[in-house]
Amino acid sequence: MGLSRVRFLAILGAVAMLLVACGGSATPSAPQLKIGLVTDTGGLNDKSFNHLAYLGLQKAKTDFGIKADVIESKSGDEYVPNLTNFASKGYDLATSSSQTSRTSSSKSRNQAPWSGRSQP
C-alpha cells in the first residue's frame, strides 16, 4: 500500500469516528408530565401547605422539566371545578394542597377521563 492510500484510510477512519461520536441519540425523549395544583382558600403565600406545595411543584418543574400549573381557589365551592378542569385538560396529575379539599378530590377523580380504569 502506498503512503497516500494509508493517509486516505486514516483520514476516512477519523472522520467516521467523529461522525459516530457526534451523532444524535436515537432514543425518543419521554413525554412531558403535566401536573396541576389547586390551592386551598389561603392562597399561595399562606406560609403553610399551599406555599410548600407550590415550592415543591416549582422544584419539580426545574428538576424534571414537568409542565406545572396552579389554580388558586377563592372558596370551597371551587375545589371540584378546579380539579376537574385539570383532569378534563388531560393533566397527568391534578392535586390539592389542603385537607379541606380531600372530599373534592374524590368527587373530581370520579369525573376524570381516566375514572373507571385502574389508577397508576
PDB file as gemmi writes it, atoms N, CA and C in Angstrom:
CRYST1    1.000    1.000    1.000  90.00  90.00  90.00 P 1                      
ATOM      1  N   MET A   1       0.835  -1.174   0.000  1.00  0.00           N  
ATOM      2  CA  MET A   1       0.000   0.000   0.000  1.00  0.00           C  
ATOM      3  C   MET A   1       0.878   1.236   0.000  1.00  0.00           C  
ATOM      4  N   GLY A   2       0.452   2.183  -0.798  1.00  0.00           N  
ATOM      5  CA  GLY A   2       1.198   3.416  -0.863  1.00  0.00           C  
ATOM      6  C   GLY A   2       0.882   4.307   0.330  1.00  0.00           C  
ATOM      7  N   LEU A   3       1.780   5.258   0.599  1.00  0.00           N  
ATOM      8  CA  LEU A   3       1.626   6.174   1.725  1.00  0.00           C  
ATOM      9  C   LEU A   3       0.383   7.036   1.577  1.00  0.00           C  
ATOM     10  N   SER A   4       0.052   7.463   0.380  1.00  0.00           N  
ATOM     11  CA  SER A   4      -1.128   8.300   0.179  1.00  0.00           C  
ATOM     12  C   SER A   4      -2.414   7.506   0.463  1.00  0.00           C  
ATOM     13  N   ARG A   5      -2.381   6.230   0.145  1.00  0.00           N  
ATOM     14  CA  ARG A   5      -3.556   5.391   0.406  1.00  0.00           C  
ATOM     15  C   ARG A   5      -3.752   5.188   1.911  1.00  0.00           C  
ATOM     16  N   VAL A   6      -2.682   5.023   2.660  1.00  0.00           N  
ATOM     17  CA  VAL A   6      -2.735   4.857   4.114  1.00  0.00           C  
ATOM     18  C   VAL A   6      -3.269   6.138   4.742  1.00  0.00           C  
ATOM     19  N   ARG A   7      -2.781   7.280   4.277  1.00  0.00           N  
ATOM     20  CA  ARG A   7      -3.276   8.566   4.787  1.00  0.00           C  
ATOM     21  C   ARG A   7      -4.768   8.701   4.531  1.00  0.00           C  
ATOM     22  N   PHE A   8      -5.192   8.360   3.333  1.00  0.00           N  
ATOM     23  CA  PHE A   8      -6.607   8.456   2.984  1.00  0.00           C  
ATOM     24  C   PHE A   8      -7.459   7.597   3.914  1.00  0.00           C  
ATOM     25  N   LEU A   9      -7.025   6.347   4.139  1.00  0.00           N  
ATOM     26  CA  LEU A   9      -7.776   5.453   5.021  1.00  0.00           C  
ATOM     27  C   LEU A   9      -7.758   5.950   6.467  1.00  0.00           C  
ATOM     28  N   ALA A  10      -6.668   6.540   6.913  1.00  0.00           N  
ATOM     29  CA  ALA A  10      -6.578   7.082   8.274  1.00  0.00           C  
ATOM     30  C   ALA A  10      -7.528   8.270   8.436  1.00  0.00           C  
ATOM     31  N   ILE A  11      -7.542   9.140   7.455  1.00  0.00           N  
ATOM     32  CA  ILE A  11      -8.446  10.294   7.499  1.00  0.00           C  
ATOM     33  C   ILE A  11      -9.890   9.836   7.439  1.00  0.00           C  
ATOM     34  N   LEU A  12     -10.183   8.872   6.584  1.00  0.00           N  
ATOM     35  CA  LEU A  12     -11.539   8.337   6.475  1.00  0.00           C  
ATOM     36  C   LEU A  12     -11.978   7.707   7.802  1.00  0.00           C  
ATOM     37  N   GLY A  13     -11.079   6.976   8.457  1.00  0.00           N  
ATOM     38  CA  GLY A  13     -11.387   6.371   9.762  1.00  0.00           C  
ATOM     39  C   GLY A  13     -11.640   7.428  10.825  1.00  0.00           C  
ATOM     40  N   ALA A  14     -10.832   8.495  10.836  1.00  0.00           N  
ATOM     41  CA  ALA A  14     -11.016   9.577  11.815  1.00  0.00           C  
ATOM     42  C   ALA A  14     -12.349  10.287  11.602  1.00  0.00           C  
ATOM     43  N   VAL A  15     -12.696  10.541  10.348  1.00  0.00           N  
ATOM     44  CA  VAL A  15     -13.981  11.190  10.043  1.00  0.00           C  
ATOM     45  C   VAL A  15     -15.132  10.288  10.470  1.00  0.00           C  
ATOM     46  N   ALA A  16     -15.021   9.003  10.235  1.00  0.00           N  
ATOM     47  CA  ALA A  16     -16.073   8.063  10.629  1.00  0.00           C  
ATOM     48  C   ALA A  16     -16.258   8.054  12.143  1.00  0.00           C  
ATOM     49  N   MET A  17     -15.137   8.075  12.889  1.00  0.00           N  
ATOM     50  CA  MET A  17     -15.235   8.106  14.350  1.00  0.00           C  
ATOM     51  C   MET A  17     -15.869   9.410  14.839  1.00  0.00           C  
ATOM     52  N   LEU A  18     -15.528  10.516  14.216  1.00  0.00           N  
ATOM     53  CA  LEU A  18     -16.138  11.798  14.596  1.00  0.00           C  
ATOM     54  C   LEU A  18     -17.636  11.795  14.339  1.00  0.00           C  
ATOM     55  N   LEU A  19     -18.041  11.254  13.207  1.00  0.00           N  
ATOM     56  CA  LEU A  19     -19.470  11.206  12.899  1.00  0.00           C  
ATOM     57  C   LEU A  19     -20.230  10.344  13.896  1.00  0.00           C  
ATOM     58  N   VAL A  20     -19.647   9.225  14.283  1.00  0.00           N  
ATOM     59  CA  VAL A  20     -20.290   8.348  15.262  1.00  0.00           C  
ATOM     60  C   VAL A  20     -20.342   9.031  16.624  1.00  0.00           C  
ATOM     61  N   ALA A  21     -19.250   9.675  17.032  1.00  0.00           N  
ATOM     62  CA  ALA A  21     -19.178  10.311  18.346  1.00  0.00           C  
ATOM     63  C   ALA A  21     -20.114  11.518  18.440  1.00  0.00           C  
ATOM     64  N   CYS A  22     -20.305  12.221  17.357  1.00  0.00           N  
ATOM     65  CA  CYS A  22     -21.140  13.429  17.371  1.00  0.00           C  
ATOM     66  C   CYS A  22     -22.578  13.161  16.975  1.00  0.00           C  
ATOM     67  N   GLY A  23     -22.893  11.932  16.673  1.00  0.00           N  
ATOM     68  CA  GLY A  23     -24.253  11.610  16.241  1.00  0.00           C  
ATOM     69  C   GLY A  23     -25.255  11.794  17.359  1.00  0.00           C  
ATOM     70  N   GLY A  24     -26.497  12.109  17.005  1.00  0.00           N  
ATOM     71  CA  GLY A  24     -27.563  12.301  17.989  1.00  0.00           C  
ATOM     72  C   GLY A  24     -28.060  10.978  18.516  1.00  0.00           C  
ATOM     73  N   SER A  25     -28.772  11.064  19.604  1.00  0.00           N  
ATOM     74  CA  SER A  25     -29.336   9.877  20.223  1.00  0.00           C  
ATOM     75  C   SER A  25     -30.594   9.456  19.476  1.00  0.00           C  
ATOM     76  N   ALA A  26     -30.737   8.168  19.273  1.00  0.00           N  
ATOM     77  CA  ALA A  26     -31.927   7.667  18.595  1.00  0.00           C  
ATOM     78  C   ALA A  26     -33.058   7.402  19.590  1.00  0.00           C  
ATOM     79  N   THR A  27     -32.768   7.577  20.892  1.00  0.00           N  
ATOM     80  CA  THR A  27     -33.766   7.328  21.921  1.00  0.00           C  
ATOM     81  C   THR A  27     -34.743   8.499  21.979  1.00  0.00           C  
ATOM     82  N   PRO A  28     -36.046   8.242  21.825  1.00  0.00           N  
ATOM     83  CA  PRO A  28     -37.005   9.335  21.909  1.00  0.00           C  
ATOM     84  C   PRO A  28     -37.105   9.854  23.340  1.00  0.00           C  
ATOM     85  N   SER A  29     -37.376  11.141  23.473  1.00  0.00           N  
ATOM     86  CA  SER A  29     -37.495  11.712  24.809  1.00  0.00           C  
ATOM     87  C   SER A  29     -38.826  11.314  25.441  1.00  0.00           C  
ATOM     88  N   ALA A  30     -38.831  11.252  26.747  1.00  0.00           N  
ATOM     89  CA  ALA A  30     -40.043  10.888  27.479  1.00  0.00           C  
ATOM     90  C   ALA A  30     -41.065  12.017  27.362  1.00  0.00           C  
ATOM     91  N   PRO A  31     -42.349  11.683  27.358  1.00  0.00           N  
ATOM     92  CA  PRO A  31     -43.360  12.733  27.280  1.00  0.00           C  
ATOM     93  C   PRO A  31     -43.320  13.598  28.542  1.00  0.00           C  
ATOM     94  N   GLN A  32     -43.611  14.870  28.362  1.00  0.00           N  
ATOM     95  CA  GLN A  32     -43.598  15.810  29.481  1.00  0.00           C  
ATOM     96  C   GLN A  32     -44.843  15.604  30.354  1.00  0.00           C  
ATOM     97  N   LEU A  33     -44.627  15.402  31.646  1.00  0.00           N  
ATOM     98  CA  LEU A  33     -45.743  15.253  32.570  1.00  0.00           C  
ATOM     99  C   LEU A  33     -46.399  16.605  32.817  1.00  0.00           C  
ATOM    100  N   LYS A  34     -47.722  16.601  32.929  1.00  0.00           N  
ATOM    101  CA  LYS A  34     -48.474  17.810  33.232  1.00  0.00           C  
ATOM    102  C   LYS A  34     -49.116  17.633  34.601  1.00  0.00           C  
ATOM    103  N   ILE A  35     -48.775  18.545  35.519  1.00  0.00           N  
ATOM    104  CA  ILE A  35     -49.276  18.467  36.885  1.00  0.00           C  
ATOM    105  C   ILE A  35     -49.955  19.780  37.245  1.00  0.00           C  
ATOM    106  N   GLY A  36     -51.175  19.660  37.768  1.00  0.00           N  
ATOM    107  CA  GLY A  36     -51.944  20.827  38.186  1.00  0.00           C  
ATOM    108  C   GLY A  36     -52.142  20.830  39.690  1.00  0.00           C  
ATOM    109  N   LEU A  37     -51.923  21.981  40.306  1.00  0.00           N  
ATOM    110  CA  LEU A  37     -52.097  22.151  41.743  1.00  0.00           C  
ATOM    111  C   LEU A  37     -53.260  23.097  41.998  1.00  0.00           C  
ATOM    112  N   VAL A  38     -54.192  22.666  42.831  1.00  0.00           N  
ATOM    113  CA  VAL A  38     -55.309  23.511  43.248  1.00  0.00           C  
ATOM    114  C   VAL A  38     -55.069  23.870  44.707  1.00  0.00           C  
ATOM    115  N   THR A  39     -55.002  25.168  45.002  1.00  0.00           N  
ATOM    116  CA  THR A  39     -54.741  25.593  46.372  1.00  0.00           C  
ATOM    117  C   THR A  39     -56.026  25.646  47.191  1.00  0.00           C  
ATOM    118  N   ASP A  40     -55.829  25.679  48.489  1.00  0.00           N  
ATOM    119  CA  ASP A  40     -56.910  25.948  49.421  1.00  0.00           C  
ATOM    120  C   ASP A  40     -57.165  27.462  49.377  1.00  0.00           C  
ATOM    121  N   THR A  41     -58.137  27.919  50.114  1.00  0.00           N  
ATOM    122  CA  THR A  41     -58.526  29.334  50.070  1.00  0.00           C  
ATOM    123  C   THR A  41     -57.467  30.263  50.654  1.00  0.00           C  
ATOM    124  N   GLY A  42     -56.446  29.722  51.319  1.00  0.00           N  
ATOM    125  CA  GLY A  42     -55.397  30.560  51.897  1.00  0.00           C  
ATOM    126  C   GLY A  42     -54.495  31.207  50.865  1.00  0.00           C  
ATOM    127  N   GLY A  43     -54.499  30.710  49.637  1.00  0.00           N  
ATOM    128  CA  GLY A  43     -53.656  31.279  48.584  1.00  0.00           C  
ATOM    129  C   GLY A  43     -52.228  30.768  48.649  1.00  0.00           C  
ATOM    130  N   LEU A  44     -51.426  31.148  47.668  1.00  0.00           N  
ATOM    131  CA  LEU A  44     -50.056  30.649  47.552  1.00  0.00           C  
ATOM    132  C   LEU A  44     -49.127  31.171  48.635  1.00  0.00           C  
ATOM    133  N   ASN A  45     -49.387  32.329  49.170  1.00  0.00           N  
ATOM    134  CA  ASN A  45     -48.486  32.918  50.160  1.00  0.00           C  
ATOM    135  C   ASN A  45     -48.984  32.725  51.586  1.00  0.00           C  
ATOM    136  N   ASP A  46     -49.582  31.574  51.867  1.00  0.00           N  
ATOM    137  CA  ASP A  46     -50.139  31.329  53.202  1.00  0.00           C  
ATOM    138  C   ASP A  46     -49.083  30.910  54.223  1.00  0.00           C  
ATOM    139  N   LYS A  47     -47.830  30.751  53.791  1.00  0.00           N  
ATOM    140  CA  LYS A  47     -46.734  30.309  54.661  1.00  0.00           C  
ATOM    141  C   LYS A  47     -47.051  28.957  55.309  1.00  0.00           C  
ATOM    142  N   SER A  48     -47.782  28.125  54.582  1.00  0.00           N  
ATOM    143  CA  SER A  48     -48.176  26.818  55.080  1.00  0.00           C  
ATOM    144  C   SER A  48     -48.257  25.833  53.911  1.00  0.00           C  
ATOM    145  N   PHE A  49     -49.312  24.999  53.891  1.00  0.00           N  
ATOM    146  CA  PHE A  49     -49.431  23.921  52.909  1.00  0.00           C  
ATOM    147  C   PHE A  49     -49.414  24.420  51.471  1.00  0.00           C  
ATOM    148  N   ASN A  50     -50.181  25.455  51.160  1.00  0.00           N  
ATOM    149  CA  ASN A  50     -50.230  25.956  49.785  1.00  0.00           C  
ATOM    150  C   ASN A  50     -48.851  26.402  49.321  1.00  0.00           C  
ATOM    151  N   HIS A  51     -48.181  27.159  50.179  1.00  0.00           N  
ATOM    152  CA  HIS A  51     -46.859  27.694  49.831  1.00  0.00           C  
ATOM    153  C   HIS A  51     -45.853  26.559  49.617  1.00  0.00           C  
ATOM    154  N   LEU A  52     -45.841  25.590  50.528  1.00  0.00           N  
ATOM    155  CA  LEU A  52     -44.897  24.479  50.409  1.00  0.00           C  
ATOM    156  C   LEU A  52     -45.196  23.595  49.198  1.00  0.00           C  
ATOM    157  N   ALA A  53     -46.466  23.362  48.917  1.00  0.00           N  
ATOM    158  CA  ALA A  53     -46.827  22.581  47.729  1.00  0.00           C  
ATOM    159  C   ALA A  53     -46.371  23.303  46.461  1.00  0.00           C  
ATOM    160  N   TYR A  54     -46.542  24.615  46.443  1.00  0.00           N  
ATOM    161  CA  TYR A  54     -46.126  25.408  45.293  1.00  0.00           C  
ATOM    162  C   TYR A  54     -44.602  25.343  45.114  1.00  0.00           C  
ATOM    163  N   LEU A  55     -43.851  25.460  46.217  1.00  0.00           N  
ATOM    164  CA  LEU A  55     -42.392  25.369  46.128  1.00  0.00           C  
ATOM    165  C   LEU A  55     -41.962  24.005  45.589  1.00  0.00           C  
ATOM    166  N   GLY A  56     -42.617  22.947  46.055  1.00  0.00           N  
ATOM    167  CA  GLY A  56     -42.311  21.606  45.556  1.00  0.00           C  
ATOM    168  C   GLY A  56     -42.624  21.457  44.080  1.00  0.00           C  
ATOM    169  N   LEU A  57     -43.739  22.049  43.656  1.00  0.00           N  
ATOM    170  CA  LEU A  57     -44.123  21.997  42.249  1.00  0.00           C  
ATOM    171  C   LEU A  57     -43.101  22.735  41.382  1.00  0.00           C  
ATOM    172  N   GLN A  58     -42.625  23.882  41.856  1.00  0.00           N  
ATOM    173  CA  GLN A  58     -41.616  24.638  41.107  1.00  0.00           C  
ATOM    174  C   GLN A  58     -40.292  23.876  41.037  1.00  0.00           C  
ATOM    175  N   LYS A  59     -39.939  23.187  42.134  1.00  0.00           N  
ATOM    176  CA  LYS A  59     -38.712  22.387  42.125  1.00  0.00           C  
ATOM    177  C   LYS A  59     -38.832  21.235  41.128  1.00  0.00           C  
ATOM    178  N   ALA A  60     -39.981  20.584  41.089  1.00  0.00           N  
ATOM    179  CA  ALA A  60     -40.195  19.501  40.116  1.00  0.00           C  
ATOM    180  C   ALA A  60     -40.136  20.030  38.696  1.00  0.00           C  
ATOM    181  N   LYS A  61     -40.647  21.239  38.498  1.00  0.00           N  
ATOM    182  CA  LYS A  61     -40.608  21.862  37.173  1.00  0.00           C  
ATOM    183  C   LYS A  61     -39.159  22.077  36.736  1.00  0.00           C  
ATOM    184  N   THR A  62     -38.338  22.564  37.655  1.00  0.00           N  
ATOM    185  CA  THR A  62     -36.930  22.817  37.356  1.00  0.00           C  
ATOM    186  C   THR A  62     -36.136  21.518  37.212  1.00  0.00           C  
ATOM    187  N   ASP A  63     -36.318  20.603  38.166  1.00  0.00           N  
ATOM    188  CA  ASP A  63     -35.509  19.384  38.194  1.00  0.00           C  
ATOM    189  C   ASP A  63     -35.911  18.356  37.137  1.00  0.00           C  
ATOM    190  N   PHE A  64     -37.211  18.261  36.841  1.00  0.00           N  
ATOM    191  CA  PHE A  64     -37.684  17.195  35.969  1.00  0.00           C  
ATOM    192  C   PHE A  64     -38.321  17.681  34.672  1.00  0.00           C  
ATOM    193  N   GLY A  65     -38.446  18.983  34.497  1.00  0.00           N  
ATOM    194  CA  GLY A  65     -38.991  19.523  33.257  1.00  0.00           C  
ATOM    195  C   GLY A  65     -40.476  19.285  33.060  1.00  0.00           C  
ATOM    196  N   ILE A  66     -41.228  19.186  34.155  1.00  0.00           N  
ATOM    197  CA  ILE A  66     -42.673  18.981  34.036  1.00  0.00           C  
ATOM    198  C   ILE A  66     -43.367  20.280  33.643  1.00  0.00           C  
ATOM    199  N   LYS A  67     -44.574  20.157  33.147  1.00  0.00           N  
ATOM    200  CA  LYS A  67     -45.433  21.324  32.930  1.00  0.00           C  
ATOM    201  C   LYS A  67     -46.249  21.465  34.206  1.00  0.00           C  
ATOM    202  N   ALA A  68     -46.164  22.599  34.861  1.00  0.00           N  
ATOM    203  CA  ALA A  68     -46.824  22.805  36.154  1.00  0.00           C  
ATOM    204  C   ALA A  68     -47.710  24.042  36.100  1.00  0.00           C  
ATOM    205  N   ASP A  69     -48.958  23.866  36.512  1.00  0.00           N  
ATOM    206  CA  ASP A  69     -49.898  24.979  36.579  1.00  0.00           C  
ATOM    207  C   ASP A  69     -50.589  24.992  37.932  1.00  0.00           C  
ATOM    208  N   VAL A  70     -51.027  26.179  38.338  1.00  0.00           N  
ATOM    209  CA  VAL A  70     -51.677  26.358  39.631  1.00  0.00           C  
ATOM    210  C   VAL A  70     -52.978  27.119  39.438  1.00  0.00           C  
ATOM    211  N   ILE A  71     -54.013  26.681  40.153  1.00  0.00           N  
ATOM    212  CA  ILE A  71     -55.261  27.434  40.242  1.00  0.00           C  
ATOM    213  C   ILE A  71     -55.492  27.707  41.725  1.00  0.00           C  
ATOM    214  N   GLU A  72     -55.647  28.983  42.073  1.00  0.00           N  
ATOM    215  CA  GLU A  72     -55.923  29.360  43.453  1.00  0.00           C  
ATOM    216  C   GLU A  72     -57.431  29.384  43.672  1.00  0.00           C  
ATOM    217  N   SER A  73     -57.906  28.588  44.624  1.00  0.00           N  
ATOM    218  CA  SER A  73     -59.332  28.549  44.948  1.00  0.00           C  
ATOM    219  C   SER A  73     -59.668  29.720  45.872  1.00  0.00           C  
ATOM    220  N   LYS A  74     -60.738  30.404  45.563  1.00  0.00           N  
ATOM    221  CA  LYS A  74     -61.186  31.531  46.392  1.00  0.00           C  
ATOM    222  C   LYS A  74     -62.232  31.091  47.407  1.00  0.00           C  
ATOM    223  N   SER A  75     -62.897  29.960  47.137  1.00  0.00           N  
ATOM    224  CA  SER A  75     -63.885  29.418  48.076  1.00  0.00           C  
ATOM    225  C   SER A  75     -63.882  27.901  47.967  1.00  0.00           C  
ATOM    226  N   GLY A  76     -64.460  27.247  48.958  1.00  0.00           N  
ATOM    227  CA  GLY A  76     -64.535  25.795  48.962  1.00  0.00           C  
ATOM    228  C   GLY A  76     -65.348  25.238  47.817  1.00  0.00           C  
ATOM    229  N   ASP A  77     -66.265  26.029  47.284  1.00  0.00           N  
ATOM    230  CA  ASP A  77     -67.089  25.583  46.157  1.00  0.00           C  
ATOM    231  C   ASP A  77     -66.290  25.455  44.862  1.00  0.00           C  
ATOM    232  N   GLU A  78     -65.086  25.990  44.834  1.00  0.00           N  
ATOM    233  CA  GLU A  78     -64.275  25.965  43.614  1.00  0.00           C  
ATOM    234  C   GLU A  78     -63.374  24.736  43.504  1.00  0.00           C  
ATOM    235  N   TYR A  79     -63.224  23.953  44.577  1.00  0.00           N  
ATOM    236  CA  TYR A  79     -62.294  22.826  44.542  1.00  0.00           C  
ATOM    237  C   TYR A  79     -62.624  21.824  43.436  1.00  0.00           C  
ATOM    238  N   VAL A  80     -63.850  21.337  43.412  1.00  0.00           N  
ATOM    239  CA  VAL A  80     -64.228  20.321  42.424  1.00  0.00           C  
ATOM    240  C   VAL A  80     -64.082  20.855  40.998  1.00  0.00           C  
ATOM    241  N   PRO A  81     -64.636  22.054  40.677  1.00  0.00           N  
ATOM    242  CA  PRO A  81     -64.450  22.552  39.307  1.00  0.00           C  
ATOM    243  C   PRO A  81     -62.978  22.765  38.940  1.00  0.00           C  
ATOM    244  N   ASN A  82     -62.165  23.234  39.889  1.00  0.00           N  
ATOM    245  CA  ASN A  82     -60.748  23.475  39.589  1.00  0.00           C  
ATOM    246  C   ASN A  82     -59.996  22.164  39.340  1.00  0.00           C  
ATOM    247  N   LEU A  83     -60.240  21.164  40.175  1.00  0.00           N  
ATOM    248  CA  LEU A  83     -59.588  19.859  39.966  1.00  0.00           C  
ATOM    249  C   LEU A  83     -60.081  19.196  38.680  1.00  0.00           C  
ATOM    250  N   THR A  84     -61.381  19.290  38.439  1.00  0.00           N  
ATOM    251  CA  THR A  84     -61.960  18.708  37.225  1.00  0.00           C  
ATOM    252  C   THR A  84     -61.430  19.404  35.978  1.00  0.00           C  
ATOM    253  N   ASN A  85     -61.159  20.702  36.084  1.00  0.00           N  
ATOM    254  CA  ASN A  85     -60.591  21.464  34.975  1.00  0.00           C  
ATOM    255  C   ASN A  85     -59.267  20.853  34.530  1.00  0.00           C  
ATOM    256  N   PHE A  86     -58.394  20.559  35.469  1.00  0.00           N  
ATOM    257  CA  PHE A  86     -57.118  19.930  35.112  1.00  0.00           C  
ATOM    258  C   PHE A  86     -57.339  18.536  34.517  1.00  0.00           C  
ATOM    259  N   ALA A  87     -58.237  17.777  35.120  1.00  0.00           N  
ATOM    260  CA  ALA A  87     -58.499  16.416  34.630  1.00  0.00           C  
ATOM    261  C   ALA A  87     -59.047  16.451  33.204  1.00  0.00           C  
ATOM    262  N   SER A  88     -59.945  17.371  32.935  1.00  0.00           N  
ATOM    263  CA  SER A  88     -60.542  17.431  31.596  1.00  0.00           C  
ATOM    264  C   SER A  88     -59.562  17.915  30.537  1.00  0.00           C  
ATOM    265  N   LYS A  89     -58.501  18.589  30.959  1.00  0.00           N  
ATOM    266  CA  LYS A  89     -57.474  19.056  30.017  1.00  0.00           C  
ATOM    267  C   LYS A  89     -56.363  18.030  29.833  1.00  0.00           C  
ATOM    268  N   GLY A  90     -56.550  16.828  30.401  1.00  0.00           N  
ATOM    269  CA  GLY A  90     -55.591  15.759  30.183  1.00  0.00           C  
ATOM    270  C   GLY A  90     -54.347  15.815  31.040  1.00  0.00           C  
ATOM    271  N   TYR A  91     -54.402  16.503  32.169  1.00  0.00           N  
ATOM    272  CA  TYR A  91     -53.249  16.539  33.061  1.00  0.00           C  
ATOM    273  C   TYR A  91     -53.010  15.144  33.637  1.00  0.00           C  
ATOM    274  N   ASP A  92     -51.740  14.806  33.828  1.00  0.00           N  
ATOM    275  CA  ASP A  92     -51.387  13.506  34.376  1.00  0.00           C  
ATOM    276  C   ASP A  92     -51.713  13.421  35.868  1.00  0.00           C  
ATOM    277  N   LEU A  93     -51.670  14.569  36.542  1.00  0.00           N  
ATOM    278  CA  LEU A  93     -51.976  14.617  37.963  1.00  0.00           C  
ATOM    279  C   LEU A  93     -52.626  15.954  38.279  1.00  0.00           C  
ATOM    280  N   ALA A  94     -53.738  15.902  38.968  1.00  0.00           N  
ATOM    281  CA  ALA A  94     -54.390  17.097  39.496  1.00  0.00           C  
ATOM    282  C   ALA A  94     -54.489  16.889  40.998  1.00  0.00           C  
ATOM    283  N   THR A  95     -53.856  17.765  41.761  1.00  0.00           N  
ATOM    284  CA  THR A  95     -53.800  17.573  43.195  1.00  0.00           C  
ATOM    285  C   THR A  95     -54.143  18.862  43.928  1.00  0.00           C  
ATOM    286  N   SER A  96     -54.523  18.711  45.189  1.00  0.00           N  
ATOM    287  CA  SER A  96     -54.812  19.877  46.013  1.00  0.00           C  
ATOM    288  C   SER A  96     -53.892  19.858  47.217  1.00  0.00           C  
ATOM    289  N   SER A  97     -53.706  21.013  47.818  1.00  0.00           N  
ATOM    290  CA  SER A  97     -52.730  21.128  48.894  1.00  0.00           C  
ATOM    291  C   SER A  97     -53.360  21.198  50.276  1.00  0.00           C  
ATOM    292  N   SER A  98     -54.623  20.833  50.385  1.00  0.00           N  
ATOM    293  CA  SER A  98     -55.290  21.015  51.663  1.00  0.00           C  
ATOM    294  C   SER A  98     -56.129  19.812  52.047  1.00  0.00           C  
ATOM    295  N   GLN A  99     -56.194  19.556  53.333  1.00  0.00           N  
ATOM    296  CA  GLN A  99     -57.070  18.515  53.855  1.00  0.00           C  
ATOM    297  C   GLN A  99     -58.527  18.887  53.599  1.00  0.00           C  
ATOM    298  N   THR A 100     -58.830  20.173  53.599  1.00  0.00           N  
ATOM    299  CA  THR A 100     -60.195  20.646  53.383  1.00  0.00           C  
ATOM    300  C   THR A 100     -60.738  20.188  52.040  1.00  0.00           C  
ATOM    301  N   SER A 101     -59.880  20.102  51.048  1.00  0.00           N  
ATOM    302  CA  SER A 101     -60.335  19.752  49.704  1.00  0.00           C  
ATOM    303  C   SER A 101     -60.281  18.254  49.433  1.00  0.00           C  
ATOM    304  N   ARG A 102     -60.062  17.446  50.442  1.00  0.00           N  
ATOM    305  CA  ARG A 102     -59.944  15.995  50.247  1.00  0.00           C  
ATOM    306  C   ARG A 102     -61.208  15.390  49.639  1.00  0.00           C  
ATOM    307  N   THR A 103     -62.371  15.763  50.132  1.00  0.00           N  
ATOM    308  CA  THR A 103     -63.623  15.250  49.590  1.00  0.00           C  
ATOM    309  C   THR A 103     -63.785  15.688  48.139  1.00  0.00           C  
ATOM    310  N   SER A 104     -63.384  16.906  47.847  1.00  0.00           N  
ATOM    311  CA  SER A 104     -63.471  17.413  46.476  1.00  0.00           C  
ATOM    312  C   SER A 104     -62.574  16.621  45.542  1.00  0.00           C  
ATOM    313  N   SER A 105     -61.412  16.215  46.031  1.00  0.00           N  
ATOM    314  CA  SER A 105     -60.512  15.412  45.201  1.00  0.00           C  
ATOM    315  C   SER A 105     -61.167  14.098  44.821  1.00  0.00           C  
ATOM    316  N   SER A 106     -61.867  13.481  45.774  1.00  0.00           N  
ATOM    317  CA  SER A 106     -62.562  12.224  45.483  1.00  0.00           C  
ATOM    318  C   SER A 106     -63.663  12.436  44.457  1.00  0.00           C  
ATOM    319  N   LYS A 107     -64.419  13.512  44.587  1.00  0.00           N  
ATOM    320  CA  LYS A 107     -65.503  13.794  43.641  1.00  0.00           C  
ATOM    321  C   LYS A 107     -64.958  14.055  42.243  1.00  0.00           C  
ATOM    322  N   SER A 108     -63.902  14.851  42.149  1.00  0.00           N  
ATOM    323  CA  SER A 108     -63.358  15.164  40.826  1.00  0.00           C  
ATOM    324  C   SER A 108     -62.691  13.947  40.208  1.00  0.00           C  
ATOM    325  N   ARG A 109     -62.112  13.065  41.028  1.00  0.00           N  
ATOM    326  CA  ARG A 109     -61.493  11.849  40.499  1.00  0.00           C  
ATOM    327  C   ARG A 109     -62.537  11.002  39.786  1.00  0.00           C  
ATOM    328  N   ASN A 110     -63.742  10.960  40.325  1.00  0.00           N  
ATOM    329  CA  ASN A 110     -64.805  10.173  39.700  1.00  0.00           C  
ATOM    330  C   ASN A 110     -65.290  10.795  38.394  1.00  0.00           C  
ATOM    331  N   GLN A 111     -65.022  12.080  38.177  1.00  0.00           N  
ATOM    332  CA  GLN A 111     -65.426  12.748  36.949  1.00  0.00           C  
ATOM    333  C   GLN A 111     -64.301  12.804  35.918  1.00  0.00           C  
ATOM    334  N   ALA A 112     -63.119  12.376  36.314  1.00  0.00           N  
ATOM    335  CA  ALA A 112     -61.963  12.479  35.434  1.00  0.00           C  
ATOM    336  C   ALA A 112     -62.071  11.504  34.276  1.00  0.00           C  
ATOM    337  N   PRO A 113     -61.399  11.826  33.155  1.00  0.00           N  
ATOM    338  CA  PRO A 113     -61.444  10.954  31.982  1.00  0.00           C  
ATOM    339  C   PRO A 113     -60.922   9.550  32.254  1.00  0.00           C  
ATOM    340  N   TRP A 114     -60.019   9.404  33.223  1.00  0.00           N  
ATOM    341  CA  TRP A 114     -59.455   8.099  33.493  1.00  0.00           C  
ATOM    342  C   TRP A 114     -60.235   7.323  34.542  1.00  0.00           C  
ATOM    343  N   SER A 115     -61.329   7.897  35.101  1.00  0.00           N  
ATOM    344  CA  SER A 115     -62.079   7.161  36.126  1.00  0.00           C  
ATOM    345  C   SER A 115     -62.660   5.901  35.510  1.00  0.00           C  
ATOM    346  N   GLY A 116     -62.708   4.863  36.289  1.00  0.00           N  
ATOM    347  CA  GLY A 116     -63.183   3.570  35.807  1.00  0.00           C  
ATOM    348  C   GLY A 116     -62.044   2.689  35.346  1.00  0.00           C  
ATOM    349  N   ARG A 117     -60.873   3.278  35.119  1.00  0.00           N  
ATOM    350  CA  ARG A 117     -59.687   2.492  34.784  1.00  0.00           C  
ATOM    351  C   ARG A 117     -58.813   2.412  36.022  1.00  0.00           C  
ATOM    352  N   SER A 118     -57.905   1.469  36.039  1.00  0.00           N  
ATOM    353  CA  SER A 118     -57.019   1.374  37.195  1.00  0.00           C  
ATOM    354  C   SER A 118     -56.083   2.568  37.197  1.00  0.00           C  
ATOM    355  N   GLN A 119     -55.881   3.117  38.363  1.00  0.00           N  
ATOM    356  CA  GLN A 119     -55.022   4.287  38.537  1.00  0.00           C  
ATOM    357  C   GLN A 119     -53.575   3.835  38.594  1.00  0.00           C  
ATOM    358  N   PRO A 120     -52.660   4.618  37.996  1.00  0.00           N  
ATOM    359  CA  PRO A 120     -51.227   4.243  38.082  1.00  0.00           C  
ATOM    360  C   PRO A 120     -50.706   4.389  39.486  1.00  0.00           C  
TER     361      PRO A 120                                                      
END                                                                             
